[in-house]
């Protein structure tokens, strides 16, 4: 037995053991069967480190409540790359904007979402949680007529869109019964819209009154007098 002189203070110790065959095996991520409408859930290992390069997507968010757009970047990690079990899962998120009014909650939100992503498992619950956030000052309307209750809710829709694109969520689809009902209601509405009265459409401004001289809904208030835009009759003479 050889001796060794220790010149530093001992602060701890551990017994070195031979590496078992089980420890030498490559780490496999436990899997759970995916339910209908969702992808297979993969439980990440706690010692999974961030690779040097990640692939991802950047989404632009322009809201009417802010002069500056936000750019949401979601990076993904490739698990079991090159095998039949290869999966792409979200790993981290970044939000960039010139508007510093939201800086604090943006930093906090990105760190929390990234921590949930890195933990692995079923992260789809984030979508419903984010979409359920309402702004007490009121939401806003997107182009196309969709109401958005808050900026956080719109981030939830972006996360949902990204999870659908990588296969972690299934795209929402209507069943045949719902499609049939919508088609019937649409046809009924369009048929009803055809049955309009004579004053529903015209060549004169909306709200024009009926002219007593020419019986045309073209009388409007001009210079303090009701003037007909059809025959020119005016109460002012």
C-alpha positions as CSV (number, residue, x, y, z in Angstrom):
1,X,0.0,0.0,0.0
2,X,1.4,3.4,-1.0
3,X,1.2,6.5,1.2
4,X,0.3,10.0,0.1
5,X,0.8,13.2,1.9
6,X,-2.2,15.5,2.0
7,X,-1.3,19.2,2.1
8,X,-4.8,20.6,1.9
9,X,-7.7,20.5,4.4
10,X,-10.1,17.6,3.9
11,X,-13.6,19.0,3.4
12,X,-15.4,15.8,2.3
13,X,-14.8,12.2,1.1
14,X,-16.5,9.5,-1.0
15,X,-15.8,5.8,-1.6
16,X,-14.9,5.2,-5.3
17,X,-16.7,2.2,-6.7
18,X,-16.3,0.4,-10.0
19,X,-18.8,1.7,-12.6
20,X,-21.6,-0.8,-13.1
21,X,-22.8,-2.1,-16.4
22,X,-26.1,-0.3,-15.8
23,X,-24.4,3.1,-15.5
24,X,-22.5,2.6,-18.8
25,X,-25.7,2.2,-20.8
26,X,-26.8,5.3,-22.8
27,X,-29.5,7.3,-21.1
28,X,-33.0,6.5,-22.5
29,X,-35.9,8.9,-22.0
30,X,-39.0,7.3,-20.4
31,X,-42.0,7.5,-22.7
32,X,-45.7,7.6,-22.1
33,X,-48.3,6.7,-24.7
34,X,-49.8,9.7,-26.5
35,X,-53.5,10.1,-26.2
36,X,-55.8,11.1,-29.0
37,X,-55.0,14.6,-30.2
38,X,-51.6,14.7,-28.5
39,X,-48.1,13.5,-29.3
40,X,-46.1,10.9,-27.2
41,X,-44.9,12.4,-24.0
42,X,-41.2,12.1,-23.3
43,X,-39.8,12.6,-19.8
44,X,-36.4,14.3,-20.1
45,X,-33.5,13.3,-17.9
46,X,-32.6,15.8,-15.2
47,X,-29.0,15.9,-16.4
48,X,-29.9,16.9,-19.9
49,X,-27.6,19.9,-20.8
50,X,-28.2,22.5,-23.4
51,X,-26.6,21.7,-26.7
52,X,-24.3,24.2,-28.5
53,X,-26.9,24.7,-31.2
54,X,-30.7,24.5,-31.2
55,X,-33.3,24.8,-33.9
56,X,-36.3,27.0,-33.5
57,X,-38.9,29.5,-34.9
58,X,-39.5,33.2,-34.4
59,X,-43.0,34.7,-34.4
60,X,-43.8,38.3,-34.7
61,X,-46.5,39.8,-32.4
62,X,-47.9,43.2,-33.3
63,X,-50.7,44.4,-31.1
64,X,-52.7,47.6,-31.2
65,X,-51.9,48.3,-27.5
66,X,-48.2,48.9,-28.2
67,X,-46.3,50.8,-30.8
68,X,-43.5,48.2,-30.9
69,X,-43.8,44.6,-32.1
70,X,-42.6,41.6,-30.0
71,X,-40.6,38.8,-31.4
72,X,-41.1,35.4,-29.8
73,X,-38.4,32.8,-30.4
74,X,-39.0,29.2,-29.3
75,X,-36.0,26.8,-29.6
76,X,-36.4,23.1,-29.8
77,X,-34.1,20.2,-28.8
78,X,-33.9,17.0,-30.9
79,X,-34.2,13.9,-28.7
80,X,-32.9,10.5,-29.8
81,X,-31.5,12.1,-33.0
82,X,-30.9,9.6,-35.8
83,X,-33.1,6.9,-34.4
84,X,-36.7,5.8,-34.9
85,X,-37.6,7.5,-31.6
86,X,-36.4,10.9,-32.8
87,X,-38.6,13.7,-31.3
88,X,-38.5,17.5,-31.5
89,X,-39.5,19.1,-28.2
90,X,-39.5,22.8,-27.0
91,X,-36.5,23.7,-24.8
92,X,-36.5,27.4,-24.3
93,X,-38.2,30.6,-25.2
94,X,-37.1,34.2,-25.7
95,X,-39.1,37.4,-26.2
96,X,-37.6,40.6,-27.6
97,X,-39.2,44.0,-27.9
98,X,-38.2,47.7,-27.9
99,X,-41.0,48.4,-25.4
100,X,-39.4,48.4,-22.0
101,X,-42.7,48.8,-20.2
102,X,-43.1,45.0,-20.2
103,X,-39.5,44.1,-19.5
104,X,-39.9,42.7,-16.0
105,X,-42.8,40.3,-16.7
106,X,-41.3,39.3,-20.1
107,X,-38.1,38.2,-18.4
108,X,-40.0,36.4,-15.6
109,X,-42.4,34.7,-18.1
110,X,-39.6,33.5,-20.4
111,X,-37.6,32.0,-17.5
112,X,-40.6,30.1,-16.1
113,X,-41.7,28.8,-19.5
114,X,-38.2,27.7,-20.4
115,X,-37.9,25.9,-17.0
116,X,-41.1,24.0,-17.7
117,X,-39.9,23.1,-21.2
118,X,-36.6,21.9,-19.9
119,X,-38.2,19.7,-17.2
120,X,-40.0,17.8,-20.0
121,X,-43.1,15.8,-19.8
122,X,-46.5,17.1,-20.9
123,X,-46.0,20.9,-21.4
124,X,-49.2,21.4,-23.3
125,X,-51.0,22.7,-20.2
126,X,-49.1,26.0,-20.7
127,X,-51.3,26.8,-23.7
128,X,-54.5,26.8,-21.7
129,X,-53.0,28.6,-18.7
130,X,-51.6,31.4,-20.9
131,X,-54.8,31.7,-23.0
132,X,-56.9,32.1,-19.9
133,X,-55.1,35.4,-18.8
134,X,-57.3,38.5,-19.2
135,X,-56.2,42.1,-19.1
136,X,-58.2,44.1,-16.6
137,X,-57.9,47.1,-18.9
138,X,-59.6,45.2,-21.7
139,X,-58.3,43.1,-24.6
140,X,-58.1,44.0,-28.3
141,X,-59.2,42.8,-31.7
142,X,-56.8,41.1,-34.1
143,X,-56.9,41.6,-37.9
144,X,-59.6,39.2,-39.1
145,X,-62.0,39.9,-36.2
146,X,-60.5,37.6,-33.5
147,X,-60.7,39.0,-30.0
148,X,-57.6,38.6,-27.8
149,X,-58.1,39.1,-24.1
150,X,-54.5,40.0,-23.4
151,X,-50.9,40.0,-24.7
152,X,-50.2,37.0,-22.5
153,X,-53.1,35.1,-24.1
154,X,-51.7,35.9,-27.5
155,X,-48.4,34.3,-26.4
156,X,-50.4,31.3,-25.4
157,X,-51.8,31.1,-29.0
158,X,-48.2,31.3,-30.3
159,X,-47.0,28.5,-28.1
160,X,-50.0,26.4,-29.2
161,X,-49.2,27.2,-32.9
162,X,-45.6,26.1,-32.3
163,X,-46.5,22.9,-30.5
164,X,-48.8,22.0,-33.4
165,X,-46.1,22.6,-35.9
166,X,-43.7,20.2,-34.1
167,X,-46.3,17.5,-33.6
168,X,-46.8,17.9,-29.8
169,X,-50.4,19.0,-30.3
170,X,-53.0,18.1,-32.9
171,X,-54.5,20.8,-35.0
172,X,-58.1,21.6,-33.8
173,X,-60.6,20.2,-36.3
174,X,-64.4,20.1,-36.5
175,X,-66.2,16.8,-36.7
176,X,-68.7,16.1,-39.5
177,X,-71.7,17.1,-37.4
178,X,-70.2,20.5,-36.5
179,X,-69.2,21.2,-40.2
180,X,-72.8,20.3,-41.3
181,X,-74.3,22.6,-38.7
182,X,-72.1,25.5,-39.6
183,X,-72.8,25.1,-43.3
184,X,-76.6,25.1,-42.6
185,X,-76.4,28.2,-40.4
186,X,-74.2,30.0,-43.0
187,X,-76.6,29.2,-45.8
188,X,-79.6,30.4,-43.6
189,X,-77.8,33.7,-42.8
190,X,-76.9,34.4,-46.5
191,X,-80.5,33.7,-47.6
192,X,-81.8,36.1,-44.9
193,X,-79.3,38.7,-45.9
194,X,-80.8,38.7,-49.5
195,X,-84.2,39.7,-48.2
196,X,-83.4,43.4,-47.4
197,X,-85.8,46.4,-47.5
198,X,-85.5,49.2,-50.0
199,X,-83.6,51.4,-47.5
200,X,-80.9,48.9,-46.6
201,X,-78.7,49.9,-49.5
202,X,-78.6,53.2,-51.4
203,X,-76.4,55.8,-53.0
204,X,-76.9,58.3,-50.2
205,X,-75.2,58.6,-46.7
206,X,-76.3,56.2,-44.0
207,X,-78.9,57.8,-41.7
208,X,-80.4,60.0,-44.4
209,X,-84.1,60.8,-43.9
210,X,-87.0,60.7,-46.3
211,X,-87.4,63.8,-48.5
212,X,-91.0,65.0,-48.5
213,X,-90.7,66.3,-52.0
214,X,-89.2,63.4,-54.0
215,X,-89.8,60.6,-51.4
216,X,-86.2,59.5,-51.4
217,X,-84.2,58.7,-48.3
218,X,-81.6,61.4,-49.2
219,X,-82.3,64.3,-46.8
220,X,-79.4,65.2,-44.6
221,X,-78.5,68.1,-42.2
222,X,-76.3,70.7,-44.0
223,X,-75.6,74.2,-42.7
224,X,-78.3,73.8,-40.1
225,X,-81.0,72.9,-42.7
226,X,-82.4,69.6,-44.0
227,X,-81.2,69.3,-47.6
228,X,-82.1,66.6,-50.1
229,X,-79.2,65.2,-52.0
230,X,-81.6,63.8,-54.6
231,X,-83.7,66.7,-55.7
232,X,-82.0,69.6,-53.9
233,X,-85.0,70.6,-51.8
234,X,-83.9,72.6,-48.7
235,X,-85.8,73.9,-45.7
236,X,-83.7,77.1,-46.0
237,X,-85.2,78.0,-49.3
